[in-house]
């Protein structure tokens, strides 16, 4: 396998892992009885895992997934 293909495969695996982390976090937020503090910690942990996979992409995470998590927290915990 060429180095380019290996790099592409590694990147795809990281993206899949991130997608699973985000989907699992969203499911846990919707389906479990967490306090607001616990839910916010779960979101922070998901972001920390994302930054382990993609360092220096915190702003990108916030743009793509932050609004999704905010929407869930607002609906689930009746925030304004």
MDAnalysis code that builds the backbone (N, CA, C; Angstrom):
import MDAnalysis as mda
import numpy as np

u = mda.Universe.empty(240, n_residues=80, atom_resindex=np.repeat(np.arange(80), 3), trajectory=True)
u.add_TopologyAttr("name", ["N", "CA", "C"] * 80)
u.add_TopologyAttr("resid", np.arange(1, 81))
u.add_TopologyAttr("resname", ["UNK", "UNK", "UNK", "UNK", "UNK", "UNK", "UNK", "UNK", "UNK", "UNK", "UNK", "UNK", "UNK", "UNK", "UNK", "UNK", "UNK", "UNK", "UNK", "UNK", "UNK", "UNK", "UNK", "UNK", "UNK", "UNK", "UNK", "UNK", "UNK", "UNK", "UNK", "UNK", "UNK", "UNK", "UNK", "UNK", "UNK", "UNK", "UNK", "UNK", "UNK", "UNK", "UNK", "UNK", "UNK", "UNK", "UNK", "UNK", "UNK", "UNK", "UNK", "UNK", "UNK", "UNK", "UNK", "UNK", "UNK", "UNK", "UNK", "UNK", "UNK", "UNK", "UNK", "UNK", "UNK", "UNK", "UNK", "UNK", "UNK", "UNK", "UNK", "UNK", "UNK", "UNK", "UNK", "UNK", "UNK", "UNK", "UNK", "UNK"])
u.atoms.positions = np.array([
    [0.849, -1.173, 0.000],
    [0.000, 0.000, 0.000],
    [0.901, 1.244, 0.000],
    [0.528, 2.207, -0.797],
    [1.333, 3.426, -0.902],
    [1.117, 4.301, 0.339],
    [2.071, 5.165, 0.607],
    [1.920, 6.060, 1.770],
    [0.676, 6.934, 1.685],
    [0.320, 7.374, 0.466],
    [-0.881, 8.195, 0.312],
    [-2.131, 7.410, 0.691],
    [-2.211, 6.164, 0.251],
    [-3.374, 5.338, 0.583],
    [-3.426, 5.051, 2.075],
    [-2.272, 4.821, 2.675],
    [-2.224, 4.568, 4.113],
    [-2.696, 5.795, 4.891],
    [-2.252, 6.954, 4.468],
    [-2.654, 8.193, 5.134],
    [-4.159, 8.415, 4.976],
    [-4.674, 8.159, 3.790],
    [-6.103, 8.315, 3.544],
    [-6.910, 7.338, 4.390],
    [-6.461, 6.107, 4.466],
    [-7.142, 5.102, 5.272],
    [-7.115, 5.492, 6.751],
    [-5.987, 5.972, 7.227],
    [-5.876, 6.403, 8.621],
    [-6.830, 7.563, 8.905],
    [-6.930, 8.484, 7.973],
    [-7.830, 9.634, 8.132],
    [-9.283, 9.168, 8.149],
    [-9.639, 8.250, 7.274],
    [-10.999, 7.713, 7.244],
    [-11.349, 7.022, 8.555],
    [-10.405, 6.289, 9.123],
    [-10.646, 5.619, 10.397],
    [-10.874, 6.626, 11.519],
    [-10.100, 7.715, 11.503],
    [-10.288, 8.749, 12.513],
    [-11.649, 9.422, 12.363],
    [-12.073, 9.659, 11.136],
    [-13.377, 10.284, 10.903],
    [-14.494, 9.353, 11.377],
    [-14.374, 8.070, 11.091],
    [-15.378, 7.101, 11.552],
    [-15.430, 7.051, 13.073],
    [-14.267, 7.066, 13.701],
    [-14.219, 7.047, 15.169],
    [-14.887, 8.295, 15.734],
    [-14.603, 9.450, 15.140],
    [-15.233, 10.692, 15.589],
    [-16.747, 10.616, 15.423],
    [-17.208, 10.111, 14.307],
    [-18.644, 9.995, 14.058],
    [-19.303, 9.111, 15.125],
    [-18.642, 8.007, 15.465],
    [-19.189, 7.118, 16.506],
    [-19.234, 7.818, 17.858],
    [-18.189, 8.561, 18.180],
    [-18.150, 9.302, 19.447],
    [-19.297, 10.298, 19.514],
    [-19.487, 11.052, 18.441],
    [-20.534, 12.073, 18.415],
    [-21.913, 11.424, 18.459],
    [-22.123, 10.372, 17.696],
    [-23.430, 9.702, 17.694],
    [-23.737, 9.081, 19.050],
    [-22.751, 8.461, 19.665],
    [-22.949, 7.867, 20.989],
    [-23.239, 8.948, 22.028],
    [-22.520, 10.048, 21.958],
    [-22.761, 11.148, 22.888],
    [-24.178, 11.684, 22.736],
    [-24.612, 11.901, 21.511],
    [-25.972, 12.395, 21.271],
    [-27.001, 11.397, 21.799],
    [-26.794, 10.116, 21.554],
    [-27.731, 9.097, 22.029],
    [-27.788, 9.086, 23.558],
    [-26.646, 9.183, 24.199],
    [-26.625, 9.199, 25.660],
    [-27.336, 10.437, 26.208],
    [-27.143, 11.562, 25.554],
    [-27.814, 12.784, 26.002],
    [-29.330, 12.636, 25.922],
    [-29.814, 12.016, 24.868],
    [-31.258, 11.848, 24.688],
    [-31.843, 10.739, 25.560],
    [-31.101, 9.676, 25.767],
    [-31.700, 8.459, 26.311],
    [-31.387, 8.169, 27.773],
    [-30.499, 8.902, 28.388],
    [-30.164, 8.610, 29.781],
    [-30.554, 9.782, 30.666],
    [-30.764, 9.474, 31.933],
    [-31.117, 10.508, 32.907],
    [-29.847, 11.074, 33.518],
    [-29.350, 12.109, 32.904],
    [-28.157, 12.789, 33.388],
    [-28.547, 14.145, 33.935],
    [-27.779, 14.620, 34.898],
    [-27.963, 16.002, 35.311],
    [-27.396, 16.887, 34.201],
    [-27.717, 18.151, 34.249],
    [-27.176, 19.078, 33.253],
    [-25.654, 19.110, 33.324],
    [-25.110, 19.097, 34.526],
    [-23.647, 19.097, 34.670],
    [-23.028, 17.846, 34.053],
    [-23.651, 16.691, 34.276],
    [-23.152, 15.442, 33.697],
    [-23.229, 15.485, 32.171],
    [-24.325, 16.030, 31.656],
    [-24.493, 16.128, 30.208],
    [-23.439, 17.048, 29.602],
    [-23.190, 18.174, 30.246],
    [-22.176, 19.095, 29.750],
    [-20.787, 18.467, 29.809],
    [-20.520, 17.681, 30.832],
    [-19.243, 16.973, 30.932],
    [-19.113, 15.955, 29.816],
    [-20.200, 15.275, 29.494],
    [-20.193, 14.308, 28.404],
    [-19.843, 14.988, 27.077],
    [-20.425, 16.143, 26.839],
    [-20.125, 16.912, 25.627],
    [-18.658, 17.353, 25.639],
    [-18.190, 17.822, 26.774],
    [-16.780, 18.243, 26.883],
    [-15.841, 17.059, 26.640],
    [-16.215, 15.892, 27.141],
    [-15.395, 14.693, 26.917],
    [-15.376, 14.317, 25.437],
    [-16.520, 14.446, 24.767],
    [-16.573, 14.152, 23.330],
    [-15.656, 15.110, 22.570],
    [-15.677, 16.374, 22.956],
    [-14.807, 17.350, 22.296],
    [-13.342, 17.021, 22.563],
    [-13.028, 16.604, 23.782],
    [-11.645, 16.243, 24.114],
    [-11.181, 15.062, 23.256],
    [-12.044, 14.074, 23.071],
    [-11.698, 12.922, 22.218],
    [-11.501, 13.375, 20.771],
    [-12.356, 14.285, 20.323],
    [-12.233, 14.804, 18.957],
    [-10.905, 15.522, 18.778],
    [-10.497, 16.270, 19.796],
    [-9.232, 16.991, 19.702],
    [-8.034, 16.057, 19.774],
    [-8.206, 14.910, 20.410],
    [-7.138, 13.906, 20.374],
    [-6.963, 13.366, 18.952],
    [-8.088, 13.183, 18.278],
    [-8.038, 12.677, 16.903],
    [-7.595, 13.758, 15.923],
    [-8.101, 14.975, 16.128],
    [-7.839, 16.086, 15.214],
    [-7.405, 17.317, 16.022],
    [-6.145, 17.364, 16.417],
    [-5.658, 18.512, 17.199],
    [-5.860, 19.828, 16.434],
    [-6.064, 20.884, 17.179],
    [-6.247, 22.230, 16.606],
    [-7.512, 22.372, 15.773],
    [-8.497, 21.506, 15.979],
    [-9.757, 21.601, 15.229],
    [-10.935, 21.861, 16.157],
    [-10.667, 22.510, 17.294],
    [-11.726, 22.807, 18.254],
    [-12.817, 23.690, 17.675],
    [-12.418, 24.698, 16.913],
    [-13.415, 25.588, 16.302],
    [-14.270, 24.837, 15.294],
    [-13.652, 23.951, 14.554],
    [-14.398, 23.142, 13.588],
    [-15.390, 22.247, 14.312],
    [-14.964, 21.630, 15.409],
    [-15.865, 20.804, 16.206],
    [-17.055, 21.631, 16.669],
    [-16.774, 22.828, 17.192],
    [-17.848, 23.690, 17.677],
    [-18.825, 24.052, 16.564],
    [-18.308, 24.345, 15.385],
    [-19.181, 24.704, 14.263],
    [-20.048, 23.535, 13.807],
    [-19.445, 22.362, 13.717],
    [-20.165, 21.216, 13.169],
    [-21.035, 20.528, 14.216],
    [-20.459, 20.258, 15.382],
    [-21.172, 19.463, 16.383],
    [-21.689, 20.272, 17.557],
    [-21.100, 21.430, 17.804],
    [-21.528, 22.237, 18.939],
    [-22.992, 22.603, 18.874],
    [-23.461, 23.003, 17.717],
    [-24.875, 23.380, 17.592],
    [-25.783, 22.176, 17.808],
    [-25.360, 21.018, 17.356],
    [-26.149, 19.789, 17.570],
    [-26.282, 19.508, 19.067],
    [-25.170, 19.574, 19.779],
    [-25.213, 19.301, 21.209],
    [-25.973, 20.380, 21.967],
    [-25.795, 21.644, 21.584],
    [-26.544, 22.730, 22.221],
    [-28.039, 22.529, 22.041],
    [-28.450, 22.167, 20.843],
    [-29.868, 21.942, 20.559],
    [-30.422, 20.822, 21.441],
    [-29.665, 19.736, 21.578],
    [-30.102, 18.629, 22.431],
    [-30.221, 19.089, 23.878],
    [-29.207, 19.794, 24.374],
    [-29.239, 20.255, 25.768],
    [-30.400, 21.220, 26.003],
    [-30.647, 22.111, 25.065],
    [-31.759, 23.065, 25.204],
    [-33.089, 22.330, 25.271],
    [-33.300, 21.382, 24.375],
    [-34.560, 20.644, 24.365],
    [-34.692, 19.721, 25.567],
    [-33.637, 19.027, 25.881],
    [-33.686, 18.016, 26.951],
    [-33.816, 18.651, 28.329],
    [-33.161, 19.789, 28.541],
    [-33.142, 20.405, 29.867],
    [-33.916, 21.707, 29.925],
    [-34.732, 21.976, 28.915],
    [-35.583, 23.154, 28.857],
    [-34.829, 24.443, 29.143],
    [-33.704, 24.588, 28.463],
    [-32.883, 25.790, 28.611],
    [-33.350, 26.849, 27.634],
    [-33.032, 28.069, 27.927],
    [-33.398, 29.180, 27.022],
    [-32.183, 29.772, 26.395],
])
